[in-house]
Structure formats: C-alpha cells, structure tokens
C-alpha cells in the first residue's frame, strides 16, 4: 500500500505486461519462461495461422496502425496506411465511416488518441473468413515454394503469429488486437472464460520471439537426437 497526501493510496493497476526488460524480476522471468513453454507445447493453432495470414496480406499496405477483431467467424481488420498504398479511389463518405469505426476500436483498447491523425494517411478495412484465410495461405505457400529459410520475425505476419501463439497457448479466443509502430495490445478470453488484456512493446515482443525460437530449436534438436 502506498501513502499519498490524503492518506493511504491504492496500488496502481497492473499493466498486463508479460515482462519488462527495464525492470526484470525473478517472477517476470518465470512468467515468460512458462509462457514460452506453453507456446512450444501447443501445436500451431487457429489463431497463430489466421493472424499470420492476415499479417502477410496486410503487409503490402505497410499500415501505420491496425486494429483486428473477431466478428462471428470472420476477422475484421481496420487501419491507417499511406494514401499511395490504396490502389482504388475509395469514396470519401466510406473513408469517413471506416475512420470513425477504426477510431472507436482503437479507443476501446488503448484509450483516446494523444494527437490528431496525419492527413496523409487513409483508413482501410479488410474482412477474412475461413475460406479467405485458406485461399491466402495457399497462395503464400505456392509463392514461397520449398524455401526452408527461417521466417523474418520483424514482418507483420510473424509478429501477429506470435500473438496468435500466445492466445492458442492459453486455449483462448481473440477479442481484439491493436498494433501501431511501437506496441501491440491484445484482448482475449482464456479457457476459463476470463477476459485478459496484454501489451507488448517492440522490444518485449522481439525478446518473446527470440526466446520462443531458441527454446523451440532446442526441443527440435533433442527430438532429432533421440
């Protein structure tokens, strides 16, 4: 309990972070280790695959930020990208409606914006059902061919796949995700029906990806030696 000018003050709410590279503790390290262990034990699931495919499809837009939510059995992605990334001339009225919807989603998960939008960015919306994801995944597989190189963890697809792996590891169901240039914030419902909200900045996400790749590589190596 902290003490304020008017007496005892309540402790601040948890940030929901898995760990903090700036204030590492034994508890945080254990939590990260347990999370990575769950990610390795859980076979690649629905969210990891779906979010990877969505990220790969959105990458061509190079979005400034993007919000994704599950609407029934479809993922709906709203975001902002540079004007020259939108090939067709979307009607101004539709752009306005999409912008309002995106602002509403972003405010719901990270709070109101701290500055006005850049006028050089325009909103976009894309919807993905199961058939869309299967089709896009097949296209990407054909494009890659038999390339066995490790995926680039800095790509949007791989970053979203990591978030999907976290949700799959908890046997959860995604509610919404928000990503900008500095962080990813995501909400999901875990296996017990509890709503969780987590946030990772770019450094934390990179460390999670690195730890997962390292631990998974060790597991594969051990299995090969058996």
C-alpha positions in Angstrom: 0.0 0.0 0.0 1.4 3.4 -1.0 0.9 6.6 1.1 -0.4 9.7 -0.6 -1.0 13.3 0.6 -4.5 12.3 1.8 -3.5 9.1 3.4 -3.1 5.5 2.0 -3.4 5.2 -1.7 -4.2 2.2 -3.7 -1.5 0.5 -5.8 -1.6 1.2 -9.5 -3.4 -1.4 -11.7 -1.3 -4.0 -13.4 -0.2 -3.0 -16.9 -0.9 -6.5 -18.2 2.7 -6.9 -19.5 4.2 -10.4 -19.6 7.6 -9.0 -18.5 9.6 -5.8 -18.6 13.1 -5.6 -19.9 13.7 -2.5 -17.9 12.6 -3.9 -14.5 13.3 -7.6 -14.8 12.4 -9.7 -11.7 12.5 -13.4 -11.0 8.7 -13.6 -11.1 8.6 -11.9 -14.5 11.3 -14.2 -15.9 9.4 -17.3 -14.6 6.2 -16.0 -16.2 8.0 -15.5 -19.6 9.5 -19.0 -19.3 6.1 -20.6 -18.6 4.5 -18.7 -21.5 7.2 -19.8 -23.9 6.9 -23.4 -22.6 3.1 -23.3 -23.3 3.7 -21.9 -26.8 6.1 -24.8 -27.6 3.8 -27.4 -26.2 0.7 -26.1 -28.0 0.7 -27.2 -31.6 0.2 -24.4 -34.2 -3.4 -23.4 -33.7 -6.2 -21.5 -35.2 -5.1 -18.0 -34.1 -1.4 -18.4 -35.0 -2.2 -19.4 -38.6 -5.1 -17.0 -39.1 -3.2 -14.0 -37.8 0.0 -14.8 -39.7 -2.0 -15.0 -43.0 -3.8 -11.7 -42.2 -0.5 -10.0 -41.4 1.0 -11.3 -44.6 -1.9 -9.9 -46.6 -1.9 -6.5 -44.8 1.9 -6.1 -45.2 1.6 -4.7 -48.7 -0.3 -1.7 -47.2 2.5 -1.1 -44.7 -0.1 0.1 -42.1 0.7 2.8 -39.7 -1.6 1.0 -37.3 -4.1 -1.7 -37.4 -7.0 -3.0 -35.3 -8.3 -6.6 -35.7 -11.3 -8.1 -34.1 -13.2 -11.4 -34.4 -16.8 -10.8 -35.7 -18.6 -14.1 -35.6 -16.4 -16.4 -37.6 -14.6 -13.6 -39.5 -11.7 -11.4 -38.7 -12.2 -7.7 -39.5 -9.1 -5.5 -39.8 -9.3 -1.7 -39.8 -6.3 0.5 -40.0 -4.5 3.5 -41.5 -2.0 3.5 -44.3 -0.4 5.9 -46.7 -2.6 7.2 -49.4 -0.4 5.8 -52.2 -0.9 2.3 -50.7 -4.6 2.3 -51.6 -4.9 1.5 -55.3 -8.5 2.3 -55.8 -10.1 5.7 -55.1 -12.4 4.8 -52.2 -15.3 7.2 -51.9 -14.8 9.9 -49.3 -18.0 9.0 -47.4 -16.9 5.4 -47.0 -13.4 6.5 -45.8 -15.1 8.7 -43.2 -17.2 5.8 -41.9 -14.2 3.5 -41.8 -12.1 6.1 -40.0 -14.8 6.5 -37.3 -15.1 2.8 -36.8 -11.3 2.4 -36.5 -11.1 5.3 -34.0 -13.8 3.6 -31.9 -12.0 0.3 -31.9 -8.6 1.8 -31.1 -10.1 4.0 -28.3 -11.7 0.9 -26.8 -8.4 -1.0 -26.4 -5.8 1.7 -25.8 -7.7 4.8 -24.9 -8.2 8.2 -26.7 -5.5 9.4 -29.1 -2.9 11.8 -27.8 -2.6 13.7 -31.1 -4.5 14.3 -34.3 -4.4 11.9 -37.3 -1.9 12.5 -40.1 -3.8 13.7 -43.1 -1.5 11.8 -45.4 -2.9 8.5 -44.0 -6.3 7.0 -45.1 -8.3 4.3 -43.4 -8.8 0.8 -44.8 -11.0 -2.3 -43.9 -10.5 -5.9 -44.9 -12.5 -8.9 -43.8 -11.3 -12.5 -43.7 -13.4 -15.6 -43.2 -12.1 -19.2 -43.0 -12.2 -19.6 -46.8 -10.3 -16.4 -47.3 -7.6 -17.5 -44.9 -7.2 -20.9 -46.6 -7.0 -19.3 -50.0 -4.4 -16.7 -49.0 -2.4 -19.3 -47.1 -2.3 -21.5 -50.2 -1.2 -18.6 -52.4 1.6 -17.7 -50.0 2.7 -21.4 -49.8 2.9 -21.6 -53.6 4.8 -18.3 -53.8 7.4 -19.5 -51.3 7.8 -22.9 -52.9 10.1 -25.2 -50.9 12.0 -22.4 -49.3 13.1 -23.6 -45.8 14.7 -20.4 -44.5 13.6 -19.2 -41.1 10.8 -16.5 -41.3 11.7 -12.9 -40.7 10.4 -12.1 -37.2 10.2 -8.4 -38.0 7.4 -8.9 -40.5 3.8 -8.1 -39.6 2.8 -11.6 -40.3 5.3 -13.1 -37.9 4.5 -10.6 -35.2 0.8 -11.3 -35.4 1.5 -15.0 -35.5 3.4 -14.7 -32.2 0.3 -13.0 -30.6 -1.8 -15.9 -32.0 0.6 -18.4 -30.4 0.1 -16.7 -27.1 -3.7 -16.9 -27.4 -3.5 -20.5 -28.6 -1.2 -21.4 -25.7 -3.9 -20.2 -23.3 -6.6 -22.1 -25.3 -8.2 -18.7 -25.7 -10.3 -16.8 -28.2 -9.2 -13.4 -29.5 -11.4 -10.4 -28.9 -9.4 -7.6 -30.4 -5.9 -6.6 -31.3 -4.3 -3.2 -31.8 -0.9 -2.6 -33.3 1.0 0.6 -34.0 4.6 1.3 -34.7 5.6 0.9 -31.0 3.4 -1.7 -29.4 0.8 -4.5 -29.7 -2.1 -4.6 -27.3 -4.5 -7.5 -27.4 -7.5 -8.8 -25.6 -8.7 -12.4 -25.5 -10.9 -14.8 -23.5 -8.9 -17.6 -21.9 -10.0 -21.2 -21.4 -11.8 -20.3 -18.1 -13.8 -17.6 -19.8 -11.9 -14.8 -18.2 -11.0 -11.7 -20.3 -7.3 -10.9 -20.5 -5.6 -7.8 -21.8 -1.9 -7.9 -22.5 0.5 -5.4 -24.1 4.0 -5.8 -25.5 6.3 -3.0 -26.8 8.6 -3.8 -29.7 11.5 -4.8 -27.5 9.4 -7.2 -25.4 7.8 -8.7 -28.5 11.2 -9.3 -30.0 12.5 -10.9 -26.8 9.5 -13.2 -26.7 10.0 -14.2 -30.3 13.7 -14.8 -29.7 13.1 -16.8 -26.6 10.5 -18.9 -28.3 12.7 -19.6 -31.4 15.7 -20.6 -29.1 13.6 -22.9 -26.9 11.8 -24.5 -29.8 15.1 -25.0 -31.6 16.4 -26.8 -28.6 13.3 -29.1 -28.4 13.6 -30.0 -32.1 17.3 -30.7 -31.7 16.7 -33.0 -28.7 13.9 -34.9 -30.5 16.2 -35.4 -33.6 18.9 -36.8 -31.3 16.6 -39.4 -29.8 
